[in-house]
Amino acid sequence: MSSTRLVFSTDPKDMIQCPKCKKHKDDCICVPEDAVGENKFTVIFRLEKNGRGGKTVTILDGFPRNEAYLKDLTKELKAKCGTGGTFEIGAKAGMIEIQGDKRDQLKKILELKKIKFKGM
């Protein structure tokens, strides 16, 4: 009577891990990324000053939750505006913060990229 049970395996097929959280694929708690399609989202502009020491920050909210897309777009926007900034992936949407009141420059860039926007 041969009762075999796999206790440990070094087979790469058994070691499939999530690249973000490094957990096994079945135990992964990461949120799946949204696909980025042209004209499938609308960006909302807003300015914030509260909680930032009186400094103005331009917020672009409503992007798809895709880290690679947000990282590349943030880098491009920061370079073209000549300021700092960051991106954040929330529960429902991605958000980009650009330092200063750069609404006019950002609107021109988004128009060239054919990204719909609304707000100020």
C-alpha positions in Angstrom: 0.0 0.0 0.0 1.8 3.1 -1.3 0.4 6.3 0.0 2.5 9.1 -1.4 2.0 12.7 -0.5 4.1 15.6 -1.8 5.7 17.4 1.2 8.2 19.6 -0.5 8.9 20.4 -4.1 11.5 22.5 -5.9 9.6 22.3 -9.2 9.2 25.9 -10.6 5.6 25.2 -11.5 4.8 24.7 -7.8 6.7 27.9 -6.8 4.6 30.5 -8.8 4.7 33.7 -6.8 3.1 37.1 -7.2 5.8 39.6 -8.3 4.4 42.3 -6.0 3.7 40.6 -2.7 5.9 37.5 -3.2 3.2 35.2 -1.9 2.0 32.1 -3.6 -0.3 32.7 -6.5 -3.3 31.2 -4.6 -2.6 33.3 -1.5 -2.0 36.6 -3.3 -3.9 39.6 -1.9 -2.9 42.1 -4.6 -5.6 43.9 -6.5 -5.6 43.1 -10.3 -4.6 46.0 -12.5 -7.1 47.6 -14.9 -6.5 47.5 -18.6 -5.7 50.9 -20.1 -7.9 51.6 -23.1 -8.1 54.8 -25.1 -11.1 57.1 -24.1 -12.3 54.6 -21.4 -11.8 57.0 -18.5 -12.2 60.7 -17.6 -9.7 62.5 -15.5 -10.9 64.9 -12.9 -8.8 68.0 -12.0 -8.7 69.6 -8.6 -6.4 71.8 -6.6 -5.5 71.1 -3.0 -3.9 73.2 -0.3 -5.1 71.8 2.9 -2.6 69.7 4.9 0.3 70.6 2.6 1.7 73.6 4.5 0.0 76.1 2.2 1.6 74.7 -1.0 -0.7 74.1 -3.9 -0.9 70.7 -5.5 -2.7 69.8 -8.8 -4.5 66.5 -8.4 -5.5 64.4 -11.5 -8.0 61.7 -10.3 -9.8 58.9 -12.2 -7.0 57.1 -14.0 -7.1 53.3 -14.3 -5.4 51.3 -11.6 -2.4 50.3 -13.6 1.0 50.9 -11.9 3.1 50.8 -15.1 0.9 53.2 -16.9 0.7 55.6 -14.0 4.4 55.5 -13.4 5.2 56.4 -17.0 2.6 59.1 -17.3 3.7 60.7 -14.0 7.3 60.7 -15.2 6.3 62.4 -18.4 4.0 65.0 -16.8 6.7 65.9 -14.2 9.3 66.3 -16.9 7.1 68.5 -19.2 5.9 70.7 -16.2 9.4 70.9 -14.6 8.1 70.1 -11.2 7.9 67.2 -8.8 5.0 64.8 -8.2 3.9 61.3 -7.4 1.2 58.8 -8.2 -1.0 56.7 -6.0 -3.3 53.7 -6.6 -6.5 53.9 -4.6 -9.3 51.4 -4.1 -11.3 52.6 -7.1 -8.9 54.7 -9.3 -5.4 55.9 -9.8 -4.3 59.4 -8.9 -1.4 61.7 -9.9 -0.2 64.6 -7.9 1.8 67.4 -9.5 3.3 70.2 -7.4 2.1 73.7 -8.0 -0.9 75.0 -10.1 -0.1 73.4 -13.5 -3.6 73.0 -14.8 -3.0 74.8 -18.1 0.1 72.8 -19.0 -1.5 69.5 -17.9 -4.6 70.1 -19.9 -2.6 70.7 -23.1 -0.6 67.5 -22.5 -3.8 65.5 -21.9 -5.4 66.9 -25.0 -2.4 65.8 -27.1 -2.6 62.3 -25.6 -6.4 62.3 -26.3 -7.3 61.7 -22.6 -10.7 63.2 -21.6 -10.8 65.5 -18.6 -13.1 67.7 -16.6 -12.8 70.1 -13.8 -11.1 73.4 -13.4 
